[in-house]
Amino acid sequence: MHTPATTPRFRFAPSPTGSLHVGGARTAILNWLLAKHAGGTFVLRVEDTDVERNVPGAEEGLLDDLRWLGLDWDEGPGEDGAYGPYRQSERAPLHRAAAEELLQGGLAYFCICPPSGEGGGDRRERCGCAVVPYEGAWRDGASVRFRAGDEPVVVRDAIRGEVVFPAGSQEDFVLLRSDGRATYNFAAAVDDGAMRITHVVRGADHLNNTPKQVAIHAALGRPVPIFAHIPLILGPDRQKLSKRHGATSVGEHRRLGFLPEALLNYLSLLSWSSESGEEFLDREQLIREVDLERVGASDAVFDPEKLRWLSHRHLQGLPAAALRERAEPYLGEAARALGPRLADALAAVQERVSTLSEIEAELKAFLGPRTEAHAAAREAIAADRATVEMLGAAANRLERLDPWDAAAIGAAFREVGKDLGFRGRALFHPLRVALTGEEHGPDLARIAFVLGRGHATSLLRLDGV
Ligand code: GLU
């Protein structure tokens, strides 16, 4: 009998078969938060035994995405602990030893039947192999099957309560394939047991595997971990979340410039709601407030707008230096062209963006009119005499303005409007078109400030139009 672990041990067990999907990330985040909350251990186990499905480079990609989200692991690849190795393919001897234990106890048997049902082992009829006793010798080329009981299996799920799998629902499933490789259910249960995992929190798509895993724990005389199967993530149309709903992987969200803290926050909310009802939460608050009891059993709907809203809020909280550093990989020509004026421009666009990748386009407004369309728009406002006069008056004010800052510039524009009877759009539209050639964009006073006194006044005079 194994001694139970003294502190809770959670795990995330991804298969390196592709990039990290938001569903997998949500599972990882929940386990990580629960482990941190409980002062327990978060184990990362890479389930790479399904050789045909492994994708080269996928493991590094997964680890990289987890790190980007700000998740770290106490034990796992690169973090050796007492229960390694943490790559399932390196645990084959342990799987075989567990199979031998079951063979010895008469709880499993060698099967030499053609490997038709091996993968899922969906054969209900027991074959003749089941009556051949184990004689202590390994039989190469035979698979090892579990001798499933006939009684119902009860899975106690922390989210769903008792889930009963009726009598006769479990077949004699394969533990080791004829080439010696463990099946997923066997490897997962053996490893969860050997790694003293206390809580298996994973996607609801694994609920049907659980009776097999419970039976293996019991047969090996190990404590059955607490299972919790979290509902799936659906798209806004309530179909399983897929590509056609937009970005579904962590990597895509990263490329789109979402902040990792926003994705962490959002994917946490998809699992549970905080008791205070607050939705905008940083990682410390998430750790404090996470609660397995508050994870609901109904499906979660992925709402890209809500993610954008959270990303916007997290972005607003970034200090200038951090914003600059985070934005760096997403910046391009406009940012370079701004040179030393970039800091002021970034401060001006911060409130307008929800993702880091939106910044570069916003920065263009600070470069003045640049395109033929801009030239045409400026020509159009030049056709109205009163407007041209108002712009000239604004230029005169900016020339004498002291101090030269955005607040004073804003006040000067409003005064010109008041003096000359231009209000609202009649005032700001021509000012904006004169300064940028655009209809919409960041705060005008800040644009004029970043353009600089000389450039701004010359644009307001419609020089060159
Ligand atoms: N490797 C499995 C998967 O990626 C893990 C399932 C589990 O958490 O037990 O779906």
Boltz pocket constraint, residues with backbone or C-beta under 6 A from the ligand:
constraints:
  - pocket:
      binder: B
      contacts: [[A, 12], [A, 13], [A, 14], [A, 15], [A, 47], [A, 188], [A, 201], [A, 202], [A, 203], [A, 206]]
      max_distance: 6.0
